[in-house]
Amino acid sequence: MKRPTVILRHCAAYDAKVIQGLIRDGLDHLKLRPFGRTLVKPNVVASGARFPHAYTRVEFMEGVVRALQERARPDLEEIAIGERSGITMPTRFTFAEAGYDALARRVPGLKLYRFDEVKQVEVPLYHPARLRDSLFTPEPVAKADFFVNCPKFKAHPWTTVTFSMKNYIGIQDDRHRLIDHDHKLDEKVADLQYIVQPQFIAIDGIIAGEGRMLTPVPFDLKLVAMGDNQVAFDAVCCHIIGIDPLSVAHIRLAYERGFGPVDLASINIVGDLTLAEAQKRAHGFRVGLIRVEEYFKGTNIVAHSGPPPSDTTDYCWGGCPGAMEEAIEIMRLYDSSTDAKMPKTHLVFGAYEGPVDAAPGERVVLIGDCATYKGKVNGRDVSIESLYVDRSKKDPHSATDIDIFAKIATTNVAMWKSRKEDVFRLAGCPVSVAEQVLMLVKLGKLKNPYFDPGQAWGFMNAYFGKKTHVAIQRILGVPYQTPRGQPLEPRGGARPSQNLEPGKS
């Protein structure tokens, strides 16, 4: 492996032409020229006026795609943007809200792939420490010849940070994305690295996002970073905000598997901004990884957490607790009276063994299949056993896609059935952000974000547009995923060795 390079550039504002020049210079410095099927993966987990700092801004993406066009080889087939958004939002909706649809109209030849609307293909894995023998990914990812990763510089409540590697959660659709999205999330992110490695990385750090990932607090960083190796790139980003890259589990795992170095002495750091200057700008940046008990102190929600079904950790960083933290922040965005309206509620995560001091009229909700509790609630004995099913029994081939209206229906039914119970469970592994949002809506009689009047028309248009597109594909005989037993080897892109020794490149 060649010595990786990370380029740090000052960028004061979201000026597409300025960004285009920075990206062009970065590609030139790295001697990179796009070719074949060139795919750009941004972070559009959520977008629009409600989530202004959660996604890779459209001005940044315009600069990137125009620079790629400038630098392209004659054998370029296409330049496309591809992503799967989060919280069960149709990617059609978030692309429109982010301005990507308008960008595709402005830039000749630019194509958009909505990963929840395309064929999913199975990619085999061979490395010894894999969670599964294969992963599903959208066909445009598997067939990319030149892959560009354009994450947003953000904190994350499940994985501390979300830089380049964590952005790979969006290279799966919903039915496969939530599989292993639990205490093994960092391992899942590390496994996703075997699908494809980017030849080029460019992160939107002009206005970074601290504290959270869906509803981050804006942090004026004025930074564009570029690179050609994900581990080295993420390591430098960690150093910018003052944390040890090896303290971030998915970075450590990728390093141990030979994907790249974390030692700054093994990385070329160049650009018009020094690492020390970037660190000075980032001073005080707050990362994620706050336990749920601490997160809800001072509110009407009292959280209790025990260990997940694991012998390696006492907390499910990648699952239900972090989803609840994001869910409450979403509710605060859409209903400013959320904290005042929420009744005193106790939430239990994992195998909790302590007391639950619920007063009469206060409800206790066990979140997730692995949540258990044995003890007294309001003076009576309560014993709730685990519903957890081991991951080895969860088959990705039979995973189903549950759209938002199905989640609304099932969550409403579950809440209605438990309306007279002071202790009940919201099942799932994990219980998604969307489902926890819907639970909070019912408990607190809050405004439902999915029925927000300001977004209703665009959301419904996107929802039915997605449904229509998928239905037409099926009528034309295009399978939604490759048939079982017919895995597809990716054809292009930067592919890692499948059997690297720990720490070797």
C-alpha positions in Angstrom: 0.0 0.0 0.0 1.3 3.4 -0.9 1.8 6.0 1.8 -1.7 7.7 2.2 -2.2 11.4 1.9 -4.7 13.7 3.7 -5.1 17.2 2.4 -6.4 19.9 4.7 -7.8 23.1 3.0 -9.4 26.2 4.4 -12.9 26.9 3.1 -14.8 29.8 4.6 -18.2 29.3 3.0 -20.4 27.1 0.9 -19.4 28.5 -2.5 -19.6 25.8 -5.1 -17.0 27.3 -7.4 -14.5 27.6 -4.6 -15.2 24.1 -3.5 -14.8 22.9 -7.1 -11.3 24.4 -7.2 -10.3 22.8 -3.9 -11.5 19.4 -5.1 -9.9 19.7 -8.5 -6.6 20.6 -6.8 -7.0 17.6 -4.4 -7.6 15.2 -7.3 -4.7 16.6 -9.2 -2.4 16.4 -6.1 -3.4 12.7 -5.6 -3.1 12.1 -9.4 -6.6 10.8 -9.6 -8.8 10.8 -12.7 -12.4 9.4 -12.5 -13.3 6.7 -15.1 -16.0 4.2 -15.9 -18.9 4.2 -13.5 -18.0 6.9 -11.0 -20.2 6.9 -7.9 -20.2 9.6 -5.2 -21.6 8.7 -1.8 -22.6 11.7 0.4 -24.2 11.6 3.8 -27.9 12.4 3.5 -29.2 10.6 6.5 -31.7 13.5 6.8 -31.9 16.9 5.1 -33.8 20.1 4.7 -34.7 23.0 6.9 -35.3 20.7 10.0 -31.9 19.0 9.6 -29.6 21.7 8.2 -26.4 20.4 9.6 -27.0 16.6 9.2 -26.1 16.2 5.6 -23.4 16.9 2.9 -24.5 20.2 1.5 -25.6 20.5 -2.1 -23.0 23.3 -2.7 -20.3 20.9 -1.6 -21.6 18.2 -3.9 -21.8 20.5 -6.8 -18.2 21.4 -6.4 -17.3 17.7 -6.1 -19.1 16.5 -9.2 -18.0 19.4 -11.4 -14.4 18.8 -10.3 -14.8 15.1 -11.1 -16.1 16.0 -14.6 -13.1 18.3 -15.2 -10.6 15.6 -14.2 -12.4 12.6 -15.8 -10.7 10.3 -18.2 -12.1 9.8 -21.7 -13.5 6.4 -20.7 -15.9 7.9 -18.2 -19.3 6.2 -18.4 -21.2 8.2 -15.8 -21.0 10.3 -12.7 -23.7 9.5 -10.2 -24.7 10.4 -6.6 -26.0 7.5 -4.6 -27.4 7.2 -1.0 -29.9 5.6 1.3 -31.3 8.1 3.8 -32.2 7.2 7.4 -35.3 7.2 9.8 -37.3 5.4 7.1 -37.6 8.6 5.0 -37.8 7.9 1.2 -34.5 8.9 -0.3 -36.5 10.7 -3.0 -37.7 13.1 -0.2 -34.3 13.8 1.3 -32.7 14.3 -2.0 -35.3 16.8 -3.0 -35.0 18.5 0.4 -31.2 18.6 0.2 -31.3 20.2 -3.3 -29.9 17.2 -5.0 -32.7 16.9 -7.5 -32.1 20.5 -8.6 -28.4 19.8 -8.8 -29.0 16.9 -11.2 -31.0 19.3 -13.4 -28.1 21.8 -13.3 -25.2 19.5 -14.0 -25.5 17.8 -17.4 -25.2 14.0 -17.2 -25.3 13.8 -13.4 -27.4 10.7 -12.3 -29.0 10.1 -9.0 -29.3 6.6 -7.5 -31.7 6.2 -4.6 -30.4 3.0 -2.9 -33.9 2.1 -1.6 -35.1 1.8 -5.2 -32.4 -0.2 -6.9 -31.4 -3.8 -7.0 -29.5 -5.1 -4.0 -26.7 -7.6 -4.7 -24.9 -10.0 -2.4 -21.2 -9.6 -1.9 -19.3 -12.5 -0.3 -16.9 -11.9 2.6 -13.8 -14.1 3.4 -12.0 -12.5 6.3 -11.8 -14.5 9.5 -13.5 -12.0 11.9 -16.6 -11.3 9.8 -20.0 -11.1 11.4 -21.6 -12.7 8.3 -20.5 -14.6 5.2 -21.9 -11.9 2.9 -23.4 -8.5 2.8 -26.0 -6.9 0.6 -25.3 -3.6 -1.1 -27.0 -1.6 -3.9 -25.9 -2.6 -7.4 -24.5 0.8 -8.2 -22.0 0.4 -5.3 -21.0 -3.1 -6.3 -20.5 -2.0 -9.9 -18.7 1.2 -9.3 -15.3 1.6 -10.9 -14.3 4.8 -9.2 -15.8 5.3 -5.8 -15.9 8.7 -4.0 -16.9 9.1 -0.4 -18.2 12.5 0.7 -19.2 12.3 4.3 -20.2 15.1 6.7 -17.9 15.9 9.5 -20.0 15.0 12.5 -20.2 13.4 16.0 -22.3 10.3 16.5 -24.1 8.9 19.5 -23.4 5.3 18.6 -19.9 5.4 17.3 -18.4 8.6 18.7 -17.8 10.1 15.3 -19.1 9.7 11.7 -16.4 10.5 9.2 -15.5 8.4 6.2 -15.9 4.8 7.3 -19.1 5.3 9.3 -20.7 6.8 6.1 -20.8 3.3 4.8 -24.0 2.5 6.7 -25.7 4.3 3.8 -24.5 1.6 1.3 -27.3 -0.7 2.5 -31.0 -0.4 2.2 -33.3 -0.5 5.2 -33.9 -4.2 5.2 -30.2 -4.9 5.6 -29.1 -1.7 7.3 -30.6 -2.5 10.7 -29.2 -6.1 10.8 -26.4 -6.1 13.3 -27.1 -2.4 14.1 -26.6 -3.1 17.8 -23.7 -3.7 20.1 -21.9 -5.1 17.0 -22.3 -1.9 15.0 -18.6 -1.0 14.8 -17.9 -4.5 13.6 -20.6 -4.2 11.0 -19.0 -0.9 9.8 -15.6 -2.6 9.6 -17.1 -5.5 7.6 -18.7 -3.0 5.2 -15.2 -1.8 4.3 -14.7 -5.1 2.3 -17.3 -4.2 -0.2 -15.5 -1.3 -1.7 -12.8 1.3 -0.8 -12.9 4.8 -2.1 -10.2 6.1 -4.4 -11.0 9.6 -3.2 -12.5 11.0 0.0 -13.7 14.6 0.5 -15.5 15.6 3.7 -17.8 18.6 4.3 -16.4 20.2 7.4 -17.2 23.8 6.4 -19.9 23.7 9.1 -19.4 20.5 11.1 -21.9 18.9 13.4 -21.1 18.2 17.0 -22.9 16.2 19.7 -25.3 14.2 17.5 -25.7 13.0 13.9 -29.3 13.6 12.9 -29.7 16.9 14.8 -26.1 18.1 15.4 -25.2 21.4 16.8 -23.4 23.5 14.1 -19.7 24.0 14.5 -18.0 26.5 12.3 -14.9 24.6 11.2 -14.3 26.1 7.8 -12.5 22.9 6.6 -12.5 20.7 3.6 -10.4 17.5 4.0 -9.5 15.1 1.2 -7.6 11.8 1.1 -7.1 8.5 -0.5 -7.3 6.0 2.4 -10.2 5.8 4.8 -8.3 4.7 7.9 -5.7 7.4 7.5 -8.3 9.9 6.7 -10.5 9.1 9.7 -7.4 9.0 12.0 -6.5 12.6 11.0 -10.1 13.7 11.5 -9.9 12.2 15.0 -6.7 14.0 15.8 -8.3 17.3 14.6 -10.9 17.0 17.3 -8.5 15.7 19.9 -9.4 12.0 20.3 -7.3 8.9 19.8 -8.4 7.1 16.6 -7.9 3.8 18.2 -10.5 4.7 20.8 -13.1 4.5 17.9 -13.8 0.8 17.5 -14.5 0.7 13.8 -11.3 2.7 13.0 -9.3 0.4 15.3 -10.8 -2.8 13.7 -10.1 -1.5 10.1 -6.5 -0.6 11.2 -6.0 -4.1 12.7 -7.3 -5.7 9.5 -4.7 -3.8 7.4 -6.9 -1.2 5.7 -4.5 1.7 6.5 -2.3 3.4 9.2 -3.4 5.5 12.1 0.1 6.7 13.1 0.5 10.3 11.9 4.1 9.6 11.1 2.9 7.2 8.4 0.5 9.7 6.7 1.3 12.6 4.5 -0.6 15.7 5.8 -0.5 18.6 3.3 -2.5 21.6 2.3 -2.9 25.3 3.2 -4.1 24.4 6.7 -1.8 22.6 9.1 -3.0 19.9 11.5 -2.2 22.3 14.4 -4.3 25.0 12.9 -7.2 22.6 12.2 -7.0 21.4 15.8 -7.1 25.0 17.1 -10.3 25.6 15.1 -11.9 22.4 16.4 -11.1 23.1 20.1 -14.1 22.2 22.2 -15.8 20.0 19.6 -18.2 17.6 21.4 -18.4 14.0 20.3 -21.2 11.5 20.8 -21.2 8.5 23.1 -23.2 9.6 26.0 -24.9 6.9 28.0 -28.7 7.1 27.9 -29.0 7.5 31.7 -26.9 10.6 31.6 -28.6 12.0 28.4 -32.0 12.2 30.0 -31.0 13.6 33.4 -33.2 16.6 34.3 -36.1 15.6 32.0 -39.3 13.6 32.6 -37.7 10.5 31.1 -35.7 8.3 33.5 -33.5 5.9 31.6 -32.1 2.6 33.0 -29.7 0.4 31.0 -28.2 -3.0 31.5 -25.9 -5.0 29.3 -26.9 -6.4 25.9 -26.6 -10.1 25.0 -22.8 -9.8 24.8 -19.7 -10.9 26.7 -17.6 -8.0 25.5 -19.6 -4.9 26.5 -22.0 -3.7 29.2 -23.8 -1.3 26.9 -25.4 -1.4 23.5 -23.8 1.6 21.9 -25.1 0.7 18.4 -28.7 0.0 19.2 -31.8 1.2 21.0 -30.3 3.7 23.6 -28.7 5.8 21.0 -31.8 5.7 18.8 -33.8 7.0 21.7 -31.4 10.0 22.1 -31.8 10.9 18.4 -35.6 10.3 18.7 -36.1 12.8 21.5 -34.0 15.4 19.6 -36.2 15.0 16.5 -39.3 15.5 18.6 -37.8 18.6 20.1 -37.4 19.9 16.5 -41.0 19.3 15.5 -42.7 20.0 18.8 -41.1 22.7 21.0 -43.3 21.6 24.0 -41.9 18.0 23.9 -40.2 18.1 27.3 -43.2 19.8 29.0 -45.7 17.4 27.4 -43.9 14.2 28.2 -45.3 12.5 31.3 -42.9 11.0 33.8 -41.7 7.8 32.0 -39.2 5.1 32.8 -37.3 3.5 29.9 -35.4 0.2 30.3 -32.7 -1.0 27.9 -30.9 -4.3 28.1 -30.7 -6.7 31.1 -31.3 -4.1 33.8 -31.1 -5.4 37.4 -31.5 -2.2 39.4 -34.6 -0.6 40.8 -37.3 1.2 38.8 -38.8 3.8 41.2 -42.0 4.4 39.2 -44.7 6.2 41.1 -48.4 5.4 40.5 -49.4 6.5 37.0 -45.8 6.5 35.7 -45.3 4.1 32.8 -42.3 1.8 32.4 -41.3 0.9 28.8 -38.8 -1.8 28.0 -37.2 -0.9 24.7 -36.0 -3.7 22.5 -36.1 -7.5 22.4 -33.2 -7.9 24.8 -34.7 -5.7 27.5 -35.4 -7.6 30.7 -36.6 -6.7 34.2 -37.4 -8.6 37.4 -38.4 -6.5 40.4 -41.2 -4.4 41.8 -43.1 -1.7 40.0 -45.7 0.3 42.0 -45.5 -2.4 44.7 -46.2 -5.4 42.5 -43.8 -8.0 41.2 -42.8 -7.8 37.6 -40.9 -10.3 35.5 -40.3 -9.7 31.9 -38.0 -12.1 30.0 -35.9 -11.5 26.9 -37.2 -12.0 23.4 -33.7 -11.7 21.9 -32.9 -13.9 18.9 -29.3 -14.6 18.3 -27.9 -12.9 15.1 -26.9 -16.3 13.7 -30.6 -17.1 13.3 -31.3 -13.8 11.4 -31.1 -14.5 7.7 -30.4 -11.4 5.5 -31.8 -13.2 2.5 -35.3 -13.1 4.1 -35.1 -9.6 5.6 -38.2 -7.5 4.8 -38.6 -3.8 4.1 -41.0 -2.1 6.5 -41.9 1.3 5.2 -42.9 4.2 7.4 -46.6 3.8 7.2 -46.3 0.1 8.2 -44.2 1.3 11.1 -46.8 3.9 12.1 -49.5 1.2 12.0 -47.6 -1.5 13.9 -46.4 1.0 16.6 -49.8 2.5 17.0 -51.3 -1.0 17.4 -48.6 -1.9 20.0 -49.3 1.3 21.9 -53.0 0.8 21.8 -52.8 -2.8 23.1 -50.6 -1.6 26.0 -52.7 1.5 26.8 -53.9 0.1 30.1 -50.6 -1.4 31.1 -48.1 0.4 33.3 -45.3 -1.9 32.2 -44.9 -2.9 28.5 -42.4 -3.6 25.8 -41.7 -2.0 22.4 -40.2 -4.9 20.5 -37.5 -4.9 17.9 -33.7 -5.4 17.6 -33.0 -2.7 17.3 -36.1 -0.5 17.8 -35.4 2.0 15.1 -35.3 5.8 15.5 -38.6 6.1 13.6 -40.4 3.6 15.9 -39.1 5.3 19.0 -40.2 8.7 17.6 -43.7 7.2 17.1 -43.7 5.8 20.6 -42.9 9.3 22.0 -45.7 10.8 19.9 -48.2 8.5 21.6 -46.8 8.7 25.1 -46.7 12.5 25.1 -49.5 13.3 22.7 -46.9 15.1 20.6 -46.9 16.4 17.0 -46.1 13.5 14.6 -43.1 14.6 12.5 -44.2 12.4 9.6 -47.4 14.4 9.3 -45.8 17.8 9.5 -47.9 20.1 7.3 -44.9 21.9 5.9 -43.5 18.7 4.5 -46.6 16.5 3.9 -46.9 17.2 0.2 -43.2 16.6 -0.6 -43.1 13.5 1.6 -46.2 11.9 0.1 -45.1 12.7 -3.4 -41.7 11.0 -2.7 -43.3 8.0 -0.9 -45.6 7.2 -3.8 -42.9 8.0 -6.3 -40.7 5.4 -4.7 -43.5 2.8 -4.6 -44.3 3.4 -8.2 -40.7 3.1 -9.3 -40.2 -0.2 -7.4 -43.5 -1.6 -8.7 -42.5 -0.8 -12.3 -39.1 -2.5 -11.8 -40.9 -5.6 -10.6 -43.3 -5.6 -13.5 -40.3 -5.4 -15.8 -38.8 -8.4 -14.1 -36.0 -6.7 -12.3 -35.4 -8.6 -9.0 -35.0 -6.5 -5.8 -32.0 -8.5 -4.8 -29.8 -11.3 -6.3 -31.3 -14.8 -5.9 -29.9 -16.7 -2.9 -26.7 -18.5 -3.7 -25.7 -16.2 -6.5 -23.4 -13.7 -4.9 -21.9 -10.9 -7.1 -18.3 -10.1 -6.9 -17.8 -6.3 -7.3 -16.4 -5.4 -10.7 -14.4 -2.3 -10.0 -13.5 0.3 -7.5 -10.6 0.1 -5.0 -10.9 -3.4 -3.5 -9.0 -4.5 -0.4 -7.3 -7.8 0.0 -9.8 -10.2 1.7 -7.2 -11.9 4.0 -4.9 -9.2 5.4 -3.0 -9.9 8.6 -3.7 -7.6 11.5 -1.9 -4.3 11.2 -0.6 -5.1 7.7 -1.2 -3.2 4.5 
